[in-house]
């Protein structure tokens, strides 16, 4: 990515460093995070980079001299956060940091500004700084580009200030930026994924205790592959619907007499809800929490160091034509991935029918993927637009891609975008 070159173009000096924060895909557990439940996301190779430097002094926005980003009238003497983005080529946004409050910054700049605000609210110093942003994550694709923007800025600002902040605290601060400064009532999954994932693993996050565990996740070793499908659809009703789902879940928990739906572990208990809508919402959340733990158990069964499990995993890794070619059919890793695929498809049906957050392009992509040999597929993220995650035998990947492309073409929909999804590392300094 080219954040450093953008920095040089806009600010006329060298950045002090470049920080990268990844987007995420979620293997299992959707709309469970704000119900205190479990999620199992993994970080993507794609993300947001921030090249940043401390501003030269009060009132100066450039790292060395007055440039296109220099402080405007009225800001002299105060700390400024000066922001530019390769995806917004015509704007340089100057955010006065002194007295910064929610509501003062809107649009994309609200995310980095919100992070500066939340860091200060948590007691960390924030210097005046110049930040150049670049991203290879499609916006609006449900891959957490907002959290990646927050987390890249957050690593940059804390490093510039010389602060050592734990990853757990960084998650809390970035989430606060999104909830209270930007004003979006999201859960804690996206920032956790961007800041705490490890390459080759999915992140099991208990959203009640905020404990995390790294779960080995290497579909390639079993001859399987993940495919991310950006359906390029974004539906107008998305905004209010997310908040409405949250409120419905809270109401369901209240009527069931529990602090949150996480406390319900027996699916039959949701039948106590008279209201059919609340019953469906709760059924999804309770079932998805269980599915997360089932997927974790399946993945851990592959990582079992016992000789028998080791031999099964090694065998499938070395023979793509064996269990690898038919995840649903044979022993070991193939079986586990076949089962994970089945759980993915089950989760999609639950999100579509019970939680009612799917959208036509996602349903069609899932059906086409399954018909072309995928082990499973589901919509990911908040819903009403965004991406689908499919799990398929590597040998079927081209067929799955072709089937989805044809299904979209038949309906005269914008062609989908396919992205690779290899579990990658969390946010870090890259230059
Ligand atoms: C969005 C939110 C997350 C989570 C998902 C649904 O991505 O940012 O906190 O609620 O939707 O699982």
Boltz pocket constraint, residues with backbone or C-beta under 6 A from the ligand:
constraints:
  - pocket:
      binder: B
      contacts: [[A, 29], [A, 30], [A, 31], [A, 32], [A, 33], [A, 34], [A, 142], [A, 186], [A, 187], [A, 188], [A, 189], [A, 190], [A, 381], [A, 382], [A, 383]]
      max_distance: 6.0
